[in-house]
Amino acid sequence: MPEWTSQVRRGILEYCVLSLIGSKPTYGYELVTTLNRWEALAVTEGTLYPILRRLVNEKLLESFWQESDSGPPRKYYRLTSQGQQLAEKMAQDWSMIVQAVHQIEKLKAENNDEPNGKILFE
C-alpha cells in the first residue's frame, strides 16, 4: 500500500471508529466486522485494538464489560464527553475537506473541458 494511502487511512479509521462508537456502544470485533464491509476501511483486530487502547488512554473512550447471549462477556466502548466533542469536530472537518476536494475535482474537470488548454487555476 502506498505511504499516502496508509497515512490517509490512519486518520480516517480513527474518525470512523469514533463515529461508529458514537452511534452506540460497540465491542471490538463488531467494529472490525462493520469496517470490513468497505475494502478501503478493512482492518484486522491487530490494527483496531491498539487504536481503541490509545483512545481509551487519551480519555476519548471508556470501556465496560457486558454479558453476551452468544458467548463470554464482551468489552464494549463508548465515547466520553471529550470523545463526543472530538467526534463532532472531526465530522465538521471531514465535511469541509470533502467539499474542498469535490470543488478541486470540479475545477479539474472544467479545465479538461476548456478549449485550447486554457488553464483556469495554477
C-alpha positions as CSV (number, residue, x, y, z in Angstrom):
1,M,0.0,0.0,0.0
2,P,1.5,3.4,-0.9
3,E,2.5,5.6,2.0
4,W,0.0,8.3,1.1
5,T,-2.9,5.7,1.3
6,S,-1.6,4.4,4.6
7,Q,-1.5,7.9,6.1
8,V,-5.0,8.8,4.9
9,R,-6.4,5.5,6.2
10,R,-4.9,6.1,9.6
11,G,-6.7,9.3,10.2
12,I,-9.9,8.2,8.6
13,L,-10.0,5.0,10.7
14,E,-9.9,7.0,13.9
15,Y,-12.8,9.2,12.6
16,C,-14.8,6.1,11.6
17,V,-14.2,4.3,14.9
18,L,-15.3,7.4,16.9
19,S,-18.3,7.8,14.6
20,L,-19.4,4.2,14.9
21,I,-19.0,4.1,18.7
22,G,-20.7,7.5,18.9
23,S,-23.9,5.9,17.4
24,K,-24.0,3.2,20.0
25,P,-21.6,1.4,22.4
26,T,-19.7,-1.2,20.4
27,Y,-17.3,-4.1,21.0
28,G,-14.1,-4.5,19.1
29,Y,-15.0,-7.4,16.9
30,E,-18.2,-5.7,15.9
31,L,-16.1,-2.7,14.8
32,V,-13.8,-5.0,12.7
33,T,-16.8,-6.6,11.1
34,T,-18.5,-3.3,10.3
35,L,-15.4,-1.6,8.9
36,N,-14.6,-4.7,6.8
37,R,-17.8,-4.0,4.8
38,W,-15.7,-1.5,2.9
39,E,-12.5,-2.6,1.4
40,A,-10.9,0.8,1.8
41,L,-11.6,0.6,5.6
42,A,-10.9,-3.1,6.2
43,V,-8.9,-3.7,9.3
44,T,-7.7,-6.6,11.4
45,E,-8.0,-6.9,15.2
46,G,-4.3,-6.3,15.3
47,T,-4.8,-2.9,13.8
48,L,-8.0,-1.9,15.6
49,Y,-7.2,-2.8,19.2
50,P,-4.2,-0.5,19.5
51,I,-6.4,2.3,18.2
52,L,-9.0,1.5,20.9
53,R,-6.4,1.3,23.6
54,R,-4.9,4.7,22.6
55,L,-8.4,6.3,22.5
56,V,-9.1,4.9,26.0
57,N,-5.7,6.2,27.3
58,E,-6.5,9.6,25.8
59,K,-9.8,9.6,27.6
60,L,-11.8,9.8,24.4
61,L,-13.4,6.4,25.0
62,E,-14.3,4.4,28.1
63,S,-14.8,0.7,28.2
64,F,-17.1,-1.6,30.1
65,W,-17.9,-5.3,30.2
66,Q,-21.3,-6.7,29.2
67,E,-22.7,-10.2,29.2
68,S,-23.3,-11.8,25.8
69,D,-26.1,-14.1,24.7
70,S,-23.7,-16.0,22.5
71,G,-20.5,-16.4,24.5
72,P,-18.3,-14.8,27.1
73,P,-18.7,-11.2,28.2
74,R,-17.7,-8.6,25.7
75,K,-15.7,-5.4,26.3
76,Y,-17.7,-2.5,24.9
77,Y,-16.6,1.0,24.2
78,R,-18.5,4.3,24.4
79,L,-17.5,7.9,23.8
80,T,-16.6,10.1,26.8
81,S,-17.8,13.7,26.6
82,Q,-14.3,14.6,25.4
83,G,-14.6,11.9,22.7
84,Q,-18.0,13.2,21.7
85,Q,-16.6,16.7,21.2
86,L,-13.7,15.4,19.2
87,A,-16.1,13.2,17.0
88,E,-18.2,16.3,16.3
89,K,-15.2,18.4,15.4
90,M,-13.9,15.6,13.2
91,A,-17.2,15.4,11.4
92,Q,-17.2,19.1,10.7
93,D,-13.6,19.0,9.5
94,W,-14.3,15.9,7.3
95,S,-17.3,17.7,5.7
96,M,-15.1,20.7,4.9
97,I,-12.4,18.5,3.4
98,V,-14.8,16.6,1.3
99,Q,-16.4,19.8,-0.1
100,A,-12.9,21.2,-0.9
101,V,-11.8,18.1,-2.7
102,H,-15.0,17.9,-4.7
103,Q,-14.5,21.6,-5.7
104,I,-11.0,20.8,-6.8
105,E,-12.2,17.8,-8.8
106,K,-14.8,20.0,-10.4
107,L,-12.2,22.6,-11.3
108,K,-10.0,19.9,-12.8
109,A,-12.9,18.6,-14.9
110,E,-13.7,22.2,-16.1
111,N,-10.0,22.7,-17.0
112,N,-10.1,19.5,-19.0
113,D,-13.1,20.7,-20.9
114,E,-11.6,24.1,-21.8
115,P,-10.7,24.6,-25.5
116,N,-7.1,25.4,-26.3
117,G,-5.9,24.0,-23.0
118,K,-6.7,27.3,-21.2
119,I,-5.7,27.0,-17.5
120,L,-8.3,28.2,-15.0
121,F,-6.1,27.7,-12.0
122,E,-2.5,27.2,-11.1
